[in-house]
Amino acid sequence: MKHELLARPAASVAQLTLAAGETVTCEVGAMIAMTSGFAVETTTRKKGGGGGIMKGLKRMLAGENLFLNHFTATAPDQTLIIGPGLLGDVMHHRLAGGTLVVQGSSWLASDPGIDIDASWQGFGKALFSGESMFWVKCSGAGNLFLSSFGVIDAVAVDGEYVVDTGHIVAFEDTLDFKITKASKSLVGSFLGGEGFVCRFQGQGSLFCQSHNPPSFGKLLGPKLKPR
């Protein structure tokens, strides 16, 4: 499979070119346009039969859809254009046997060799980070496409790194994080507008987004006229 990322970083989409017999698994609703030589299958299972209804329900808890769409090229050089629901960036990441933990709704598409599951992050982390208690866990080997709200910034963490809650797109499972105050003083953390932050520790890749939907919604909501 060949890929090209278009219109980065403000309104990104991914253009995928598949050879005959190749398959890509996408989030439901991600397809924008495609050539006519595709067979499309919608199922709760990964391509080849792994998973099932229980794994689909776990994905829902992480903010993804119950179903998966599998696009299989039935002819050479078939093109599929996919994109996220929110304006922002799309990134390509090559998994080589490791695991990437992804925030809900940021998984866009992947090869059939990548397993899409859900990972429990704990009640305390969910409560204070403002995120779901479940995250999407992508493991295996192959191409992985993620989306964000705003620009994606890749950080190679070696030791410790701090990210504002709501700005995490994904991180390797070699990293762990805990929720802490932005400063030593709890009052100062909230008066400064930062509140709680995610303090990552370990060694691995971390991907952050420049904006986050909850903050955008709080700014936009009061400006909308009631129907």
N, C-alpha and C positions, 0 to 999 in steps of 0.2 A: 504494500500500500504506500502510495506517495501522498504527501500532504502539503498544503500551502495555506498560511494564515493571512487573511486579507483584512484591510481596513483597520489595522491595529493602531493604537490601543483603545480607541474610544467606542467603536462599534464593530468589534471583531467577529469574523466568521471563519470557519475552517472548510477549505475545499479539499476533498479527499478523492483520489483517483485509485480505483481498485482494478486488479486484473481479474480475469474470469475465474470464478470459484472462491475468491477472497470475500471475507465477511467482516463487517464492523458492527458493533453493538452500540446503540445510541439511547440517550434519554428520550422518553416519549415526548413528542412535540418538537424535537431538535431539528428535524429535517426542514430545510428552506426550499430546496430544489434539487432535482436529480435527473440524470438521463434515464431513458426508458428501459435499459437493460439491467434492472434490479428486481430480485425477488425479496419481498418484505414479509417478515414473520414477527408477530407480536406474541410474547409469552412471558411467564414469570420466571422461566428458567434461563440459564446461560446457554449459549449455542453449544449443542452437543448433549444437552440433557441434564447438566448439573444444576443443583439448587432446587427450586420449586416454590410452592405457595408460602412456606414458612420463611424462606429467605427473602421473598418478595415483601412480606409483611415487615420484616426487620428493616428492609430498605426504606419502607414508608416511615418508620419511626425515626430514621435519619434524615428525613426530608426529601427523599427521592420518590419515584413512582413505583407502584406495585409491579408494573409491566416493563419489559424491555423490548426495544425494536431491533431486530437483526436484519441488516441490509446485506444481501449476497449478490455479487455481480454475476450475471449469467452470460456476459459477453466481455471481450477485452476493453480496457480503458474506459470504464464507466465512472462518471463523476457524480459525487454527492456533496452538497453544500449544507453544512449544519451550523447552528448558532444558538446562543443562550437566550433566555427570556428577557434579561436585563441588559442595558447598554454597558459595555465594558470590554474586557480583554479575554482572549482565548489563548491558552498555552499548550504546547506539546511536551510531554514528558515520557521518556523511555524507561520503562520498568525492566529490570534485569534480574528478577527473582526476589526482589525485596517487597516491602509493603509501604504504601503511602496512605496516610489517614487524611481524609478530605471532609471539609465542612459540608453539611447538607445543601443540596442544590448546585454545588460546584462541579460535580461529575457530569461530563457532557457525552463522552464516547470513549470506547476502548476496543482493543482487539479481543477476540474470543478467548485467548489464552490468559486473560486477566479476570480474576474472580472478584465480583462486586458484592460485598457483604456489609454488615453494620457492626460497629464497635461501640461498646458501652464506655462512656467517659467518666461516669460517676455523677451522683446527684449534686454534690458540692460544687464541682467544676461547672456544671450546667447552670446552677442557680446564680452563681456570681459572674460567670462569663457572658450570660445572656444567650448562650447557644443551646442547641438541643442536647439531651442526655446521650443521644446516639450520634455517631459520626459514620460516614461511609469509609469502608476499609477496602482498598484496592491492592490486590496481591497477585503475584505471578510474573509473567514476562510478556512484553509487547508494548504497543503504542497506547498512550493514555492522553486524553484531551480534557482539560479543565477550563472552567469559565470563572469570571469574577465580576464584581461591580466596581468598575474603575480599572486602573492599571495593575498588573501583577508584578511584584518585585520579588526576585529570588535572592535568598540569603543563605550563605554557607555558614552554619552555626558551628562554632568550636568552643564550647564552654557555656556561655550564658547569653541570652538575647531576650529583650522585652518587646512585646507587641500589645497594642491596645486591643481590648476585647472587641470582637466583631470584625476584625481585619485579617483573620486567619483564613487562608484558602486551603492549604494542605501542608503536611509535614511528614517526614519519614519517621517510622516507628522507632528509630534509634534515638529520637528526641522524646523528652517528657516535659510537661509543663505543669505549673501550679499557679493558682490565682492568688495574687498579692495586691497590696496597695501600690499606687503609682509612686507615692512618696512615703516617708516615715510616718507622717501624720495622716490619719484617716480623714480629718476635716480638711486638711490642705489638699489631699488628693481629689476630693469632690469639689472644693472651691476652685481648684485649677482646671476643672472640667475633665479630668482623666479618670478618676474613680479607681476601678479595679483594672489590672493588666494581667496578661499571661506571661509568665516568666519561664522561658524555655531553657532547658539544660541538656547537655550532651553534645553529640557530634552528628550532623546530618543536614539535609536540605530543608529549608522552610520557605513557604510561598505566602506572601501577604498581598492584600488588595488595598488600593489607595482610598476607597470609600466603603461604606457599609450601608445596606438597605434600611436598618432601623433608624439610624441617624438621619438619613435622607427623608424617610417617611415622616419623622417628627418635624422637620423643617417644611416639608411640602404640605402636610395635612392641613394646618391652619389657613393656608392660602387657597385651598379648594373651596368652591362655592357649594353649599349643600343642595342636593337635588330636591 
